[in-house]
Amino acid sequence: MVIRRKIDRRAQLRRMREESLLGGGQRRIDAQHRRGKLTARERIATLLDEGSFEELDTFVVHRSSDFGLDSQRFLGDAVVTGYGSVDGRRAFVYAQDFTVFGGSLSEAVAQKICKVMDLAMSVGAPVVGLIDSGGARIQEGVDSLGGYSSIFHKNVWASGVVPQISVILGPAAGGATYSPALTDFIFMASGIGQMYITGPDVIRSVTGENVSHEDLGGAAAHSVRSGVAHFSVAGEEACLAQVRRLLGFLPLNNMQDPPRLHLGDDPARSDPDLPHVIPDDPSQPYDMLEVIGRVVDSGDFMQVHQNFAQNIAVGFARFDGRPVGIVANQPSHMAGVLDIDASVKAARFVRFCDAFNIPLVTFVDVPGFMPGSNQEYGGIIRHGAKLIFAYAEATVPKISLLTRKAYGGAYIVMSSKNLHGDVNLAWPTGEVAVMGAAGAVNIIHRNDIRSDEDPEARRAELIADYEERLMNPYAAAARGMIDDIIDPLDTRAKIVRSLEMLENKRERLPPKKHGSIPL
Ligand code: HXC
């Protein structure tokens, strides 16, 4: 008869749980704190509602025994995974643990991450990934690369099904960058998060270029220059608070409508200063954010890509509690012209909103597409087409407000009626034309001006005539391309009522696998 040694199983479980809480050990936790960084578990506790976190796969360990890995097994390996809630709504989370092999990705880590992604998709809830990783676990070789492939595949299949958010809270090197890049939004904690495909050492040896980690892949590099990051926030706590704020605008999955949240702002509220935002001189810039701030619920506008391609603003706000995606030309930056970066920024945002049933409200004041060989060689035709594609394909309610000018191709792009805009409104200051008066007169009246005794006087006269006849919203309204010309004082109420009217909008694309957006 075999006599089993009596083991206190509950005490064993307690011991193992305590061990798992230490990740790679107290020494490495202290080092993480000395770097000014939170641990994976501290981050999860900051992100989720208090006490809501349920951990999964605490007892998973890596399977490799090469390169001395046998003697270093940590419970949970280099990621903490599970689920909890944000403002009472379900969210799945994984947080890479830098104290275990620098948060590097082993086969086991990949399986843990894929498990929460599968669960998130099957129950329909967002996934938030907290990234702090040295990339592929070097000792595991191809198993680690295979792990990345599995995660990328899940990211793509989950795209458009549940919102996916990545938060860069440390290094994201090599393979660690591409999963975030496949998700919907990337937050970076400035001064802490860094993303790059190849680090400064490799760059130095290949190209001879000297660049610091921060200059190469810090939050400024990616939120201002590359556009890879959508948000840059100082401090981990503040960064995670912004993730919570963003989730508050989004539905849990693509089958739901976004959550309505009343902030107590009167839907019929009229702002007496709104008619004075637009300067009398049509060549003077003004800040479209001021228009947006005066009409949305409680002035609450969460900008996405705030520091990238500032000639267009995109982000989330609410009208009478209903979340909307806002796309707005910004006359105070490069006159609000559409260039490559602005087109790509807005196209991506429009497609996200469309995938998640978030109505679009577009504020239009745009002089056209950006002229220049730089833009042409960079492919503005291809990139501008992305924005046309995104708006034309979007089946969510589409409302636009023309505040001042909408010229040429840029008029067409910005949610115009013939791209199936549902409600197109204009202020009396709105102008729809193929181009501005001076340019138009120079082309169509060239001979008339040249042959006149006083060409300059004739030019001025023709410009005045063109402005009088065409630089107003009435020609477009006469053809039904503008549905209504409204007093700026009524803007909020009109948009609220339009959204209400469109609440049950049904429109479907013809059956197809997917379109072929000009990427
Ligand atoms: C295994 C790793 C690791 C990795 C770091 N560590 N990266 N272990 N695999 N990829 C371990 C270190 O050995 C160390 O262990 C601990 O993590 C902390 O690392 P440090 O270097 O001490 O920290 P720090 O100085 O802050 O530097 C962090 C770092 C650096 C910038 C991330 O560690 C680094 O450059 N790591 C390698 C990055 C990289 O080249 N990864 C592979 C990319 S290729 P101890 O025991 O001392 O705590 C890739 C291919 C996938 O990802 C492509 C798919 C598309």
Boltz pocket constraint, residues with backbone or C-beta under 6 A from the ligand:
constraints:
  - pocket:
      binder: B
      contacts: [[A, 28], [A, 98], [A, 99], [A, 100], [A, 101], [A, 102], [A, 103], [A, 104], [A, 133], [A, 134], [A, 135], [A, 136], [A, 137], [A, 138], [A, 139], [A, 145], [A, 148], [A, 171], [A, 173], [A, 174], [A, 175], [A, 176], [A, 178], [A, 197], [A, 199]]
      max_distance: 6.0
